[in-house]
Amino acid sequence: MTVAARLAAYYFAFFAHAGAYVSYFALYLAGRGLSAGEIAFAVAMPQAARVVAPALWGWLADAWGARYAGARKAIVVFSAFAMLAGFVALPFLGSAQTIALTLLIQGFLSAGASPLVEAMTFAAIDGRAGKYGPIRLWGSIGFIVAVLGAGACLDRAGAGALAGILIELAAATCAVSLALPGGAVVNVPHAGERLAPVLRRTEVLAFLSACFCMTAGHGTLYVFYSIYLEEAGYSTTLIGALWTTGVLAEILLFARLPQVMRRLSLRALLLASFACAALRFPAIGWGVDLLAVLALAQLLHAATFGVFHAASVATVHRLFPGALAARGQAFYSCIAFGLGGAVGSLAAGWTWTALGASASFAVSALFALAGAILVAWKLRV
C-alpha cells in the first residue's frame, strides 16, 4: 500500500469517528440528562486540553524524532489508543463532572495525532498544497459514512447507542494508525532557537488569531446544531443528512483543490472562507424552519471548513518551514482547535442559555468577521 493510501485510510477512520462524535455527542449527553451548560462544558474539555497538548506533543515529536526513527508515528498510535480508552470508559461514568474530567484527560493524551499526521502528509507530498485535497477528502468520505450510518442506527436504537459506535470507530482508528509510515530520523538542529522569532512575527500572530476566531465561531454549530434541529422537529436521519450535505460539498472542494489553489492565493481562500462563515451562521440561526435555507447553509461548509482548513495547513507549512513543520502544525492546532474550540463551546453554552439560539449563531458570525479583518490586515501568502 502506498504512503498516500495509508494516510488516506487514517483520515477515513479518524474523521469517521469525528463525524459520529460531532454530529450526535451532544444528543447522547442530553439523553443522559445533562443540561445545555453541562453539555457545552463537557464538549469544551477536549478542546481546552488542546490549548497546550499539541504543542507538547509536537515538541516531543521533534525531540524524539531527532533520535529515533518512527517517533512521530509512535505518538500518533499512542494518541489513537488513548482516544479509544476514553470512549470505552464513557458508558460507566455517572455524573457530568466525571464525563467532563474523562474527556479532558482523553483530549490531552490524544491531542498529538492530528498535527503530526498533517505534517506527515505535507512531507509525503513535498509541501505541494494542491495534492493535499485528494488525500484529505477520504476523511470527509469517512465523516459522511459515519454520520449517515450512525444517524440511522440512533433513530432505531436511541441516542444511548452512540457510545458503542464511538468505541468501534476509535478501534478502527487504532488499527489504521499502526499502518502509517514510520519515517526516518528527523534532523532538527537548533529548531528551538528558530521557533520564537517566527511566533513573534505580526503576520503569524494575525493568522493564528484569525484561526482562533474561525473555530470559536463554530462553537454554537458543533455543540448545539443537532439539538437545535431536533427541537425544531427534524429526525435524527434528516439531521445526519444535513451534516452530510455539508461534507459532500467539502469532498467536491477537496477533489478540485489542486485547480483552486493554482488560481487563488491562500489569503484569498481564507478571506472567502470567513465571508461564507459570516453568512452561514445567521442563516442557520434564523432559518431553522426552512429546510432549503438549512441545506444551502450546509453547502457553505465546503468553504467554512474545507477551504479554511486546507488553506490554513498550507499557510502553516509556509510560515513554519523545514524543521519547524511539526510544531507549526501543533501551534495551529493549539490556537485554533484548542483555545478557539474551548472558548467557542463555552461561549455557545452561555449565549444559548442567556440570549437564545438565533443570537448565539449571530455571535458566531461576529467571530467570523473578526477573523476576516485579521487576515485582510496582515496576511500576505
VENBEL-V894024 format. One line per field, one symbol per residue. ss: DSSP state (~ for helix, > for strand, _ for the rest). psi: psi as a letter, one per 40 degrees, with the letter a starting at -180 (. if undefined). burial: I if it has 24 or more other ideal C-beta (glycine too) atoms within 12 Angstrom, else O. A space follows every 10 residues. Layout:
# VENBEL-V894024
ss->???
psi->???
burial->???
This chain:
# VENBEL-V894024
ss->__~~~~~~~~ ~~~~~~~~~~ ~~~~~~~~~~ ~____~~~~~ ~~~~~~~~~_ __~~~~~~~~ ~~~~~_____ ~~~~~~~~~~ ~~~~~~~~~~ _____~~~~~ ~~~~~~~~~~ __~~~~~~~~ ~~~~____~~ ~~~~~~~~~~ ~~~~~~~~~~ ~~~~~~~_~~ ~~~~~~~~~~ ~~~~~~~___ __________ ~~~~~~~~~~ _~~~~~~~~~ ~~~~~~~_~~ ~~~~~~~~~~ ~____~~~~~ ~~~~~~~~~~ ~~~~~_~~~~ ~~~__~~~~~ ~~~~~~~~~~ ~~~~~~____ ~~~~~~~~~_ ~~~~~~~~~~ ~~~~~~~~~_ _~~~~~~~~~ ~~~~~~~~~~ ~~~~~~~~~~ ~~~~__~~~~ ~~~~~~~~~~ ~~~~~~~~__ _
psi->hidddddddd ddddeddddd dddedddddd deeiiddddd ddddddddde dddddddddd dddddedhhe dddddddddd dddddddddd eehdiddddd ddddddddde eedddddddd ddddefehdd eddddddddd dddddddddd ddddddeidd eddddddddd ddddddddei hdiihhhfhf dddeddddde hddddddddd dddddddedd dddedddddd deeiiddddd dddddddddd dddddedddd eddiiddddd dddddddddd dddddefdeh ddddddddde dddddddddd dddddddddg ibeedddddd dddddcecdd dddddddddd dddddidddd dddddddddd ddddddddhg .
burial->OOIIOIIIII IIIIIIIIII IIIIIIIIII OIOIOIIIII IIIIIIIIII IIIIIIIIII IIOIIIOOOO IIIIIIIIII IIIIIIIOOI OOIOOIOOII IIIIIIIIII IIIIIIIIII IIIIIOOOII IIIIIIIIII IIIIIIIIII IIIIIOOOIO IIIOIIIIII IIIIOIIOII IOIOOIOIOO IOOOIOOIIO OOIIOIIIII IIIIIIIIII IIIIIIIIII OIOIOIIIII IIIIIIIIII IIIIIOIIOI IOOIOIIIII IIIIIIIIII IIIIIOIIOO OOOIIOIIII IIIIIIIIII IIIIIIIIII OIIIIIIIII IIIIIIIIII IIIIIIIIII IIOOOOIIOI IIIIIIIIII IIOIIOOOIO I
